[in-house]
Amino acid sequence: MRPPLSRRAIARLVQLAGVIDVATAVLPPRHGRMVTVLEFVPAAGILSARTATTVAGLLLIYVGAGLRRGKHRAWQVATWLSAAAAVLHLVKGLDYGAAALSLLLLVMLLATRDRFGALADRRNRWRALAALLGFAGAGFVLGLLEIAVRGNRLIGTPGVVDWAKESALGLIGLDGPVHFRHTWGAEAVSYTTGAYGLLAVAVALVVLLRPGSRTPERTAADEIHLRHLLVRYGSADSLGYFALRTDKSLIWAPDRTAVIAYRVVNGVSLASGDPVGSPAGWPAAIAAWLADATAHGWTPAVLGCSRPGGRAYRRAGLDVVELGDEAVVDATTFTLDGRSMRGVRQAVNRIRRAGYTCGVTRQSDLDDERLRDVLHAADAFRDGHTERGFSMALSRLGDPSDGDCLLVLCHDPTGRLRGLLQFVPWGPDGLSLDLMRADRSADNGLIEFMVATALQSAAAAGVRRLSLNFAVLRSVFARAEELGAGPVLRLWHRLLKAASRLWQIESLYRANAKYCPDWQPRYLCFPVARDLPRIAVAALSAEAFLPAVPAWSRRSRPTPAQAGAR
């Protein structure tokens, strides 16, 4: 999955040329050449050319990332910018060396066109056109207003048509037919219209190069076959059931024995968990997914796969690092007895004495009225308006297709619902925590009471194991508490404790550790280390820890009835 060296080298050369363009535009030109240029180009045109060269250089630096991923549209933009830069270098001061460099870059790009074939999002063309017309229109109107305000300071009596010509030509850095009595008036109009003209082009190109997306689509046959694979192979991965999220696309092995569920977020094709299906079909499914990412210029990444999944993705060429650990409790051996369970036992006894009761039921066993009560309580207990979750959450509650989901419902002495858990199936003998909601005004120990009830009732439901929450970088907290922890580990531990004030990293680890679980590692897979910041932003966006992109820049997605996060 590493980009070819030649393509990566081309991207770096383009970015280097962009740096040179910016430098030549900032450095003062040679005086003798400027005198020659002023004979043919007005001063405002030279200033516009220098500014345009700076913008072109910055855009070439920006385009380099798209070239590295083989995007054809990035190649197109780089080609046009190189040609434009060659002309601009001459206009801004007869800079023959820089112009020759831009021409060489243009020749190189034309000669390597076949290496940049990744598909682009066609919708970006209309968005770019809208941005271009919007900013250019705003600059044109502002230019007209500035001329109108200075109408009594004009030389002669130019009409509105001349005003419009002056404003329109100012967008491309040229003088029009309107002349001002004071130079500062002409400069004000020129600077305003010229700035908006450059802004219109720059914003349009950035929008044009925005990463493409894909609207999740799956047929009824896909859904049925995916559920069939989960019945047959679902016990392999506790996250398998979350492939049923409607905001995930599916890509299948050619023989449909395995499938990968993923979502495209900001140019990252983000899969979660292991492939669903026969392990023998995993390589073909992974190959199809990677080929699809390459064809569209997306960065492939996997969030939260298990050890077998990590090995499969590593064999396909991705790097793998440990992301954290999943807490899995053996329900057949769970007990509240013993010193290690003292804290949980005290919490459970305290809330039982307060008169709270807890029951376990399948979603399909709830009548319509009770289900409505559960949906209302889940919505009322949610912390904020944002629904979080992607890799380890189903993000819906009460869907008829999820009848096998297990609900733990806790009521206070008055019969009022004060807390609930939802577990999704994990094969025939396992459950995976999806939703955890509790009334903050309820007595302390409510969560411990519900989790303990689920574990103690598991045997009656034919369940041997329960997957609880995921703890990011759990090993750092665990090892930092051991004797002999080194200075680097202690520093890393302090940094994570500081981050926990925002993202509850340590509190999730502590909340799970009290049940004495078996910690099972989960991994992050990615192409190269330089992609990690991009992948991190995409993962945080998918999990709804970062603000969503504006509605105009994405297609609408199905809205779940209710959602939750583990």
C-alpha positions in Angstrom: 0.0 0.0 0.0 3.0 2.4 0.0 2.8 4.9 -2.9 5.3 4.3 -5.7 8.5 6.1 -5.1 8.2 8.0 -8.4 4.8 9.3 -7.6 5.9 10.3 -4.1 8.9 12.0 -5.6 6.8 13.9 -8.1 4.6 15.1 -5.2 7.6 16.4 -3.3 9.0 18.1 -6.4 5.7 19.9 -6.9 5.7 21.0 -3.3 9.3 22.2 -3.6 8.3 24.2 -6.7 5.5 25.7 -4.7 7.9 26.8 -2.0 10.1 28.4 -4.7 7.1 30.2 -6.2 6.3 31.7 -2.8 9.9 32.7 -2.2 10.3 34.4 -5.5 7.0 36.3 -5.0 8.1 37.6 -1.6 11.7 38.5 -2.5 12.2 41.9 -4.2 12.6 41.8 -8.0 15.5 43.1 -9.9 15.1 46.8 -10.6 16.2 46.7 -14.2 13.7 44.0 -15.1 10.9 45.9 -13.4 11.5 48.9 -15.5 11.1 46.8 -18.6 8.0 45.1 -17.3 6.4 48.5 -16.4 6.5 49.5 -20.1 3.9 46.8 -20.9 2.1 45.9 -17.6 0.6 48.5 -15.2 1.8 48.5 -11.6 -1.5 47.1 -10.4 -1.1 44.1 -12.8 2.5 43.4 -11.5 1.3 43.5 -7.9 -1.6 41.1 -8.8 0.8 38.8 -10.6 3.1 38.7 -7.5 0.1 37.9 -5.3 -1.2 35.3 -7.7 2.3 33.7 -7.8 2.2 33.4 -4.0 -1.3 31.8 -4.1 -0.2 29.4 -6.9 2.8 28.3 -4.8 0.7 27.7 -1.8 -1.8 25.7 -3.8 1.0 23.6 -5.3 2.1 22.8 -1.8 -1.5 21.8 -0.9 -1.9 19.8 -4.1 1.2 17.6 -3.3 -0.8 15.5 -0.8 -3.4 14.6 -3.5 -0.6 13.8 -6.0 0.9 11.4 -3.5 -2.4 9.5 -3.4 -2.5 9.4 -7.2 -5.5 11.7 -7.7 -6.1 12.7 -11.3 -7.8 16.0 -10.4 -4.8 17.0 -8.3 -2.6 16.3 -11.3 -4.9 18.5 -13.5 -4.7 21.4 -11.0 -0.9 21.0 -10.6 -0.6 21.1 -14.4 -2.6 24.3 -14.8 -0.9 25.9 -11.8 2.5 25.2 -13.3 1.6 26.7 -16.6 0.1 29.7 -14.9 3.1 30.1 -12.7 5.4 30.2 -15.7 3.5 33.2 -17.1 3.1 34.9 -13.8 6.9 34.8 -13.2 7.4 36.7 -16.4 4.7 39.2 -15.6 5.8 40.0 -12.1 9.4 40.8 -13.0 10.8 38.8 -16.0 12.0 36.0 -13.6 13.3 33.7 -16.4 14.8 31.1 -14.0 11.6 30.6 -12.0 9.6 30.5 -15.2 11.9 27.8 -16.7 11.5 25.8 -13.5 7.7 26.0 -13.8 7.9 24.9 -17.4 10.1 21.9 -16.5 7.6 21.0 -13.8 4.8 21.2 -16.4 6.7 18.9 -18.7 7.3 16.4 -15.9 3.7 16.3 -15.0 2.6 15.8 -18.6 5.1 13.0 -19.0 3.8 11.2 -15.9 0.1 11.6 -16.4 -0.6 7.9 -16.4 0.5 7.6 -12.7 -2.4 9.8 -11.5 -5.7 8.0 -12.2 -7.6 8.0 -8.9 -11.2 8.9 -9.4 -12.6 12.2 -8.1 -15.9 13.2 -6.6 -17.9 14.7 -9.5 -20.0 16.7 -7.0 -16.9 18.8 -6.2 -17.0 20.4 -9.6 -20.3 22.0 -8.9 -19.3 23.0 -5.4 -16.1 24.6 -6.8 -18.1 26.4 -9.4 -20.5 27.7 -6.7 -17.5 28.9 -4.6 -15.9 30.6 -7.6 -19.1 32.4 -8.6 -19.9 33.3 -5.0 -16.6 34.9 -4.1 -16.2 36.5 -7.5 -19.8 37.9 -7.4 -19.2 39.3 -3.9 -16.0 41.0 -5.1 -17.8 42.4 -8.1 -20.6 43.8 -6.0 -18.1 45.3 -3.4 -16.2 46.9 -6.3 -19.3 48.5 -7.6 -20.2 49.8 -4.2 -16.7 51.3 -3.7 -16.9 53.0 -7.1 -20.4 54.3 -6.3 -19.3 55.7 -2.9 -16.5 57.6 -4.8 -18.8 58.7 -7.6 -18.1 62.4 -7.0 -14.3 61.8 -7.1 -14.2 60.2 -10.6 -12.7 61.8 -13.6 -15.4 62.5 -16.2 -18.8 60.9 -16.0 -18.4 57.1 -16.6 -21.7 55.2 -16.6 -22.7 52.1 -14.7 -21.5 49.9 -17.6 -18.0 51.4 -17.1 -18.3 50.8 -13.4 -19.1 47.2 -14.0 -16.1 46.8 -16.4 -13.8 48.4 -13.8 -15.0 46.0 -11.1 -14.9 42.9 -13.4 -11.4 43.6 -14.7 -10.3 44.3 -11.1 -11.1 40.6 -10.3 -8.2 39.6 -12.6 -5.9 42.4 -11.6 -6.4 44.8 -14.5 -7.4 48.4 -14.7 -10.6 49.4 -16.3 -12.1 52.5 -18.0 -12.8 54.4 -14.7 -10.3 56.9 -13.5 -10.1 58.4 -10.0 -9.0 61.8 -9.0 -7.0 60.3 -6.1 -4.8 57.2 -6.5 -5.8 55.9 -3.1 -9.4 55.5 -4.4 -8.2 53.5 -7.4 -6.0 51.4 -5.2 -8.8 50.6 -2.8 -11.0 49.3 -5.6 -8.1 47.4 -7.1 -7.1 45.8 -3.8 -10.7 44.8 -3.0 -11.6 43.3 -6.3 -8.2 41.7 -6.8 -8.3 40.1 -3.4 -11.7 38.6 -4.0 -10.7 37.4 -7.4 -7.7 35.5 -6.0 -9.8 34.2 -3.1 -12.4 32.9 -5.5 -9.9 31.0 -7.5 -8.1 29.6 -4.4 -11.2 28.5 -2.6 -12.6 27.0 -5.7 -9.5 24.9 -6.2 -9.4 23.8 -2.6 -13.1 22.7 -2.8 -12.4 21.0 -6.1 -9.6 19.0 -4.5 -11.7 18.0 -1.4 -11.6 14.3 -0.7 -14.4 12.4 -2.2 -17.0 10.6 -0.2 -19.4 7.7 -0.7 -23.0 7.5 0.4 -23.5 4.1 2.2 -25.6 1.8 0.0 -26.6 -1.7 0.7 -29.3 -3.9 -0.8 -31.8 -6.1 1.0 -29.8 -9.0 -0.3 -26.6 -7.6 1.2 -28.3 -7.2 4.5 -29.6 -10.7 4.6 -26.3 -12.2 3.5 -24.4 -10.1 6.1 -26.7 -11.4 8.8 -26.1 -15.0 7.6 -22.3 -14.5 7.9 -22.8 -13.1 11.4 -24.8 -16.1 12.4 -22.1 -18.4 11.1 -18.9 -16.5 11.9 -20.0 -13.8 14.3 -18.4 -15.4 17.4 -15.0 -14.5 16.0 -15.2 -10.7 16.7 -17.3 -8.9 19.3 -17.5 -5.9 16.9 -19.0 -7.9 14.1 -22.6 -7.0 14.7 -21.8 -3.3 14.3 -21.2 -3.9 10.6 -25.0 -3.7 10.5 -24.8 0.1 11.0 -26.6 1.8 8.1 -23.9 4.4 7.7 -21.3 1.8 6.7 -20.7 0.7 3.1 -20.0 -3.0 2.3 -17.3 -4.4 0.0 -17.3 -8.1 -0.6 -14.8 -10.8 -1.5 -15.6 -12.0 -5.1 -17.1 -15.2 -3.8 -19.0 -13.3 -1.0 -17.6 -15.4 1.7 -16.3 -12.3 3.6 -17.2 -8.6 3.7 -15.6 -5.4 5.1 -17.8 -2.7 6.5 -16.3 0.8 6.2 -17.2 4.5 5.8 -15.4 7.2 3.9 -14.6 10.1 6.1 -12.6 13.1 4.8 -10.8 11.0 2.3 -10.1 8.1 4.6 -11.7 4.7 3.9 -12.3 3.8 7.6 -13.1 0.1 8.3 -13.8 -1.1 11.8 -13.2 -4.5 13.4 -12.3 -7.6 11.5 -13.8 -8.6 8.2 -17.0 -10.5 8.7 -17.1 -14.0 7.2 -14.8 -17.0 6.6 -11.2 -16.3 7.4 -10.3 -17.9 4.2 -12.2 -15.1 2.4 -10.5 -12.3 4.3 -7.6 -11.7 2.0 -9.8 -11.3 -1.0 -12.2 -8.9 0.8 -9.2 -6.9 2.1 -7.7 -6.8 -1.4 -11.0 -5.6 -2.9 -11.3 -2.9 -0.2 -7.7 -1.7 -0.7 -8.2 -1.7 -4.5 -11.3 0.5 -4.1 -9.4 2.9 -1.8 -6.6 3.2 -4.4 -9.0 3.7 -7.2 -10.5 6.7 -5.4 -7.3 8.1 -3.8 -8.6 7.3 -0.3 -6.4 6.5 2.6 -7.3 3.0 4.0 -7.4 2.6 7.7 -8.8 0.0 10.2 -10.0 1.0 13.6 -10.2 -1.6 16.4 -9.4 -4.9 14.7 -8.5 -8.0 16.8 -5.2 -9.8 16.6 -6.2 -12.2 13.8 -7.6 -9.3 11.9 -4.4 -7.3 12.4 -2.3 -10.2 11.0 -4.5 -10.3 7.9 -4.2 -6.6 7.3 -0.5 -6.7 7.9 -0.1 -9.4 5.3 -2.0 -7.1 2.9 0.7 -4.4 3.4 -0.7 -2.2 6.2 1.2 -1.3 9.3 -0.3 -2.2 12.7 -0.1 -0.6 16.1 -1.9 -1.4 19.3 -4.7 1.0 20.0 -6.0 -0.3 23.3 -7.8 -3.2 25.0 -11.3 -4.5 25.1 -12.6 -5.7 28.4 -14.1 -9.2 28.1 -15.7 -10.8 31.2 -16.2 -14.6 31.5 -19.8 -14.8 32.7 -19.4 -18.5 33.8 -16.9 -17.6 36.5 -18.1 -14.1 37.4 -18.9 -13.6 41.1 -19.3 -10.7 43.4 -17.4 -12.5 46.2 -13.7 -11.8 47.0 -11.6 -8.9 47.9 -11.1 -7.8 44.3 -14.8 -7.3 43.8 -15.4 -5.4 47.1 -16.1 -2.0 45.4 -18.6 -3.5 42.9 -20.2 -5.6 45.7 -20.7 -2.6 47.9 -22.2 -0.5 45.1 -24.6 -3.3 44.2 -25.7 -3.9 47.8 -26.2 -0.2 48.4 -28.5 0.3 45.4 -30.4 -2.8 46.2 -31.1 -1.5 49.7 -32.4 1.7 48.1 -35.1 -0.4 46.5 -33.9 -0.5 42.9 -34.7 -3.5 40.8 -33.1 -4.7 37.6 -34.5 -7.0 34.8 -33.0 -8.6 31.7 -35.1 -9.0 28.5 -34.7 -9.4 24.8 -35.8 -6.5 22.7 -38.3 -8.7 20.8 -40.0 -9.5 24.1 -41.0 -5.9 24.8 -44.4 -4.7 23.9 -44.9 -1.4 22.1 -45.6 0.6 25.2 -42.5 -0.6 27.1 -40.4 -0.1 24.1 -41.6 3.5 23.8 -40.7 4.0 27.4 -37.2 2.6 26.8 -36.7 4.9 23.8 -37.8 7.9 25.7 -35.6 7.1 28.6 -32.6 6.5 26.4 -33.1 9.9 24.8 -33.6 11.7 28.1 -30.5 10.1 29.7 -28.2 11.0 26.8 -25.4 13.4 27.6 -25.8 16.2 25.2 -27.4 16.2 21.7 -24.6 14.4 19.8 -24.8 10.7 19.2 -21.3 9.2 19.5 -20.1 5.9 18.2 -18.9 4.2 15.0 -16.6 1.3 15.4 -18.1 0.0 18.7 -21.7 1.2 18.7 -24.9 0.3 16.7 -26.3 3.8 17.0 -29.9 2.6 17.0 -32.4 1.3 19.5 -35.7 -0.3 19.0 -35.2 -1.4 15.4 -37.3 -4.5 14.6 -34.3 -6.1 12.9 -32.4 -6.1 16.3 -34.8 -8.3 18.2 -32.1 -10.5 19.6 -30.4 -7.5 21.4 -30.5 -7.9 25.2 -31.7 -5.0 27.3 -30.9 -4.5 31.0 -33.5 -2.2 32.6 -33.2 -0.7 36.0 -36.2 0.8 37.9 -36.3 2.8 41.1 -38.7 2.0 44.0 -41.5 4.0 42.3 -41.2 1.9 39.1 -39.6 4.7 37.1 -36.9 3.6 34.6 -33.6 5.0 35.7 -31.0 3.2 33.6 -30.6 0.8 30.7 -27.9 -1.2 28.9 -28.2 -2.7 25.4 -26.0 -5.7 24.4 -25.8 -6.9 20.8 -25.2 -10.5 19.9 -21.7 -11.8 19.7 -22.1 -15.2 18.2 -24.4 -17.8 19.8 -22.9 -17.4 23.3 -21.6 -13.9 23.7 -22.9 -10.3 24.1 -21.2 -7.0 23.3 -22.1 -3.8 25.1 -23.5 -1.2 22.8 -25.5 1.3 24.8 -25.1 2.5 28.4 -27.4 5.1 29.7 -28.3 6.2 33.3 -30.2 8.9 35.0 -27.6 11.2 36.6 -30.0 12.0 39.4 -30.2 8.3 40.4 -28.4 6.8 43.4 -24.7 5.9 43.0 -24.0 2.3 41.9 -26.6 2.1 39.2 -24.1 1.2 36.4 -22.4 -1.5 38.6 -25.9 -2.9 39.5 -26.9 -3.2 35.8 -23.5 -4.7 34.7 -23.5 -7.2 37.6 -27.1 -8.2 36.8 -26.2 -8.8 33.1 -23.3 -11.0 34.1 -25.3 -12.9 36.7 -28.2 -13.5 34.3 -26.0 -14.5 31.4 -26.2 -18.2 32.0 -30.0 -18.2 31.8 -29.7 -16.5 28.4 -27.1 -19.0 27.2 -24.3 -16.5 27.3 -20.7 -17.3 28.4 -18.9 -14.0 27.7 -19.6 -10.3 27.7 -17.6 -7.6 26.0 -17.7 -4.3 27.9 -16.1 -1.0 27.1 -12.9 -0.4 25.1 -10.0 1.3 27.0 -7.7 3.3 24.8 -4.0 2.7 25.5 -4.9 0.8 28.7 -1.4 -0.8 28.9 0.1 2.6 29.6 -2.1 3.1 32.8 -1.5 -0.5 33.9 2.3 -0.5 33.4 2.7 2.9 34.9 1.4 1.5 38.2 3.9 -1.3 38.2 7.2 -1.2 40.1 10.1 0.1 38.0 8.1 2.1 35.5 10.6 4.2 33.5 10.6 8.0 33.0 9.2 7.8 29.4 6.3 5.7 30.5 5.6 7.9 33.4 5.6 11.0 31.1 3.3 9.3 28.7 1.1 8.4 31.6 0.9 12.0 32.8 0.0 13.1 29.2 -2.8 10.6 29.0 -4.1 11.6 32.4 -4.3 15.2 31.2 -6.1 14.1 28.0 -8.5 12.2 30.2 -10.0 15.4 31.4 -11.5 15.8 27.9 -12.0 12.3 26.6 -12.4 10.1 29.7 -9.6 7.8 28.7 -8.5 6.8 32.3 -12.1 6.7 33.7 -13.1 4.1 31.1 -10.2 2.0 32.0 -11.0 2.2 35.7 -14.7 1.6 35.1 -13.9 -1.7 33.3 -11.0 -2.9 35.5 -13.3 -3.2 38.5 -14.9 -6.3 36.9 -11.6 -8.1 36.6 -11.9 -8.7 32.9 -9.7 -10.4 30.4 -8.0 -7.6 28.4 -8.0 -8.4 24.7 -5.9 -6.0 22.5 -7.3 -4.0 19.6 -5.3 -2.5 16.8 -5.1 0.4 14.4 -4.0 -0.4 10.8 -2.7 2.2 8.4 -0.5 2.6 5.3 2.3 4.8 6.5 3.0 6.9 9.6 2.5 10.2 7.8 -1.1 9.3 7.3 -1.8 9.0 11.1 -2.9 12.6 11.7 -5.3 12.4 8.8 -6.6 9.0 10.1 -6.9 10.4 13.6 -9.1 13.3 12.4 -11.2 10.9 10.4 -11.7 8.5 13.3 -12.6 11.3 15.7 -15.1 12.6 13.2 -16.6 9.2 12.6 -17.0 8.7 16.4 -18.6 12.2 16.6 -15.8 13.6 18.9 -15.2 16.3 16.3 -17.9 18.6 14.7 -19.6 17.2 11.6 -18.8 18.6 8.2 -21.4 21.2 7.0 -24.6 19.8 5.5 -23.9 21.3 2.1 -20.8 19.3 1.7 -22.2 15.8 2.3 -25.2 13.8 1.3 -27.8 13.0 3.9 -27.4 9.8 5.8 -30.2 7.7 7.4 -31.1 9.0 10.8 -31.2 6.2 13.4 -34.3 5.9 15.6 -32.1 6.3 18.7 -28.4 5.9 19.2 -25.8 5.1 21.8 -22.1 4.6 22.4 -20.3 2.0 24.4 
